[in-house]
Amino acid sequence: MADESCVAPIETKKLHPIFVFFKDIRLVLKMDLLGKEILTIAVPAAMAFAADPVASLIDTAFIGHIGPVEIAAVGVSIAIFNQVSKVAIFPLVSITTSFVAEEETIERLSNKVAKVENVEKISPNTDKGKELMKDDVKLENLENGSTLNAEKNKKLAIFKKQKRNIPSASTALLIGAVLGVLETILLVFLAEPLLSLMGVRHGSKMLLPAHKYLTLRALGAPAVLLSLAMQGVFRGFKDTKTPLYATVIGDVTNIILDLILIFACNLGVSGAAIAHVLSQYVISMILLVKLMNQVDLLPPSLKALQLSRFLKNGLLLLFKVLAATSCVTLAASLATRLGTTPMAAFQICLQVWLTSSLLADGLAVAGQAIIASSFAEKNYEKATAAAARVLQMGFIMGLGLAVLVGVGLQFGSGMFTKDINVKHIITIGIPFVAGTQPINSIAFIFDGVNFGASDFAFSAYSMIVVAIMSIGSLLALYKVGGFVGIWIALSIFMGLRAIAGIWRMGTGTGPWAFLKK
């Protein structure tokens, strides 16, 4: 027999970081521990993300039956409201999810370490040690649902009342409330200049309904920003079910109020705006009550709020969201200049495009929460596996969405409008709306992957470069191709976003440098 000590160790060749995207690809649809964890977070998150745009689609369908002028006017107003809201809330929500996930993980690990140290200090043979062990056994029985007597019920109640100490949650709510009030003031007093900037000027039939909708919708800004900030906190806890329940209740309220205020009370676009505002306050109240039961929202000091950390990274993501939304807002503005009919068609296509694409945000949230926790634990293997899995799932989902959206818009455009001309232009946009779904999914999920790795600087700077290139293509292609040119440019925009994410992780740079070691 050969001497095993003389056998040279087998060297494994290190693969290039680009191959990380194919890591465990055969497991992409397997329900292993990682797959279950991703779907447990992603499915409720995706449903919550989809719930609000679906409600907006229903709003669009209701308003579309009033007339093409009204739907075009509301489309412009929604574009303005979304632009301002995203500028205010997107950085806050993204940072909150990552920071809360990190703080929750660190607190959990610290509690485990403290418990182990206490057990090690106390010998199990001593009376105190035996008492500690008995308490642990009782607590375990309480958690496992064993037969409970009055004393155990009391201990369980005390245990459940313990609240988490997560400073980022308090910071998110404070900033969200302030930004919400500022947004309301901005939109109410600058409604006409903003509409004029979007191409709706004096003399336009769209001006009056657009102004009504925008100013009324602005009153709901504090509720919108607070609810989204709280959703960011829950996502950091890997709890996406609570935001889903709140969002569904709010959106059902919105739909019911739409029917009452738009048609029964004959309030038109004003009724649609009022219904949406009231539903947002319903969502906020539900989330606030739930959060107060879990987290101590009164920090011990202002220093604990870590405002400087929020503001530093929030400023980076502010540049990112300004760059990203400027492309979509410019596209809507250019579509407005084409006239009422093309703008109505563009608004319907855009709502479907964003609604279906945002389903990928469910996977993005799952990736962000898991990756942020893994980096906090320095578990880089799990971080890599989670990033690869959510991207693979996203691509497959994008292919399915492409078919669903293509067929759905082809035969279902009548749900949004009865105008033959609008429906004809919608069919022109279908190849772009449907065909870009796989690319969109990858682009949106890369946002979650980068945020989970706290790669906020790269996300901001890369988006600025992408936006500059995309705005140039928008202006050029609009002049050449009009409606089609706008959609080609939007497709380029999403393609460049996906390429930026692939380059960062695929070259093993920034927080992914460990892939090259």
Stockholm file with secondary structure:
# STOCKHOLM 1.0

chainA/1-517         MADESCVAPIETKKLHPIFVFFKDIRLVLKMDLLGKEILTIAVPAAMAFAADPVASLIDTAFIGHIGPVEIAAVGVSIAIFNQVSKVAIFPLVSITTSFVAEEETIERLSNKVAKVENVEKISPNTDKGKELMKDDVKLENLENGSTLNAEKNKKLAIFKKQKRNIPSASTALLIGAVLGVLETILLVFLAEPLLSLMGVRHGSKMLLPAHKYLTLRALGAPAVLLSLAMQGVFRGFKDTKTPLYATVIGDVTNIILDLILIFACNLGVSGAAIAHVLSQYVISMILLVKLMNQVDLLPPSLKALQLSRFLKNGLLLLFKVLAATSCVTLAASLATRLGTTPMAAFQICLQVWLTSSLLADGLAVAGQAIIASSFAEKNYEKATAAAARVLQMGFIMGLGLAVLVGVGLQFGSGMFTKDINVKHIITIGIPFVAGTQPINSIAFIFDGVNFGASDFAFSAYSMIVVAIMSIGSLLALYKVGGFVGIWIALSIFMGLRAIAGIWRMGTGTGPWAFLKK
#=GR chainA/1-517 SS CCCGGGSCCCCCCCCCGGGGGGTTGGGTTCCSHHHHHHHHHHHHHHHHHHHHHHHHHHHHHHHHTTCHHHHHHHHHHHHHHHHHHHHHHHHHHHHHHHHHHHHHHHHHHHHHHHHHHHHHHSCTTSHHHHHHHHHHHHHHHHHTTCCCCHHHHHHHHHHHHCCBCCHHHHHHHHHHHHHHHHHHHHHHHSHHHHHHHTTCCTTCTTHHHHHHHHHHHHTTHHHHHHHHHHHHHHHHTTCCHHHHHHHHHHHHHHHHHHIIIIIISCCHHHHHHHHHHHHHHHHHHHHHHHHHTTBCCSCSSGGGGCHHHHHHHHHHHHHHHHHHHHHHHHHHHHHHHTCHHHHHHHHHHHHHHHHHHTTHHHHHHHHHHHHHHHHHTTCHHHHHHHHHHHHHHHHHHHHHHHHHHHHHHHHHGGGTCCCHHHHHHHHHHHHHHHHTHHHHHHHHHHHHHHHHTTCHHHHHHHHHHHHHHHHHHHHHHHHHHHHHHHHHHHHHHHHHHHHHHHHHHHTTCGGGGGGGC
#=GC SS_cons         CCCGGGSCCCCCCCCCGGGGGGTTGGGTTCCSHHHHHHHHHHHHHHHHHHHHHHHHHHHHHHHHTTCHHHHHHHHHHHHHHHHHHHHHHHHHHHHHHHHHHHHHHHHHHHHHHHHHHHHHHSCTTSHHHHHHHHHHHHHHHHHTTCCCCHHHHHHHHHHHHCCBCCHHHHHHHHHHHHHHHHHHHHHHHSHHHHHHHTTCCTTCTTHHHHHHHHHHHHTTHHHHHHHHHHHHHHHHTTCCHHHHHHHHHHHHHHHHHHIIIIIISCCHHHHHHHHHHHHHHHHHHHHHHHHHTTBCCSCSSGGGGCHHHHHHHHHHHHHHHHHHHHHHHHHHHHHHHTCHHHHHHHHHHHHHHHHHHTTHHHHHHHHHHHHHHHHHTTCHHHHHHHHHHHHHHHHHHHHHHHHHHHHHHHHHGGGTCCCHHHHHHHHHHHHHHHHTHHHHHHHHHHHHHHHHTTCHHHHHHHHHHHHHHHHHHHHHHHHHHHHHHHHHHHHHHHHHHHHHHHHHHHTTCGGGGGGGC
//
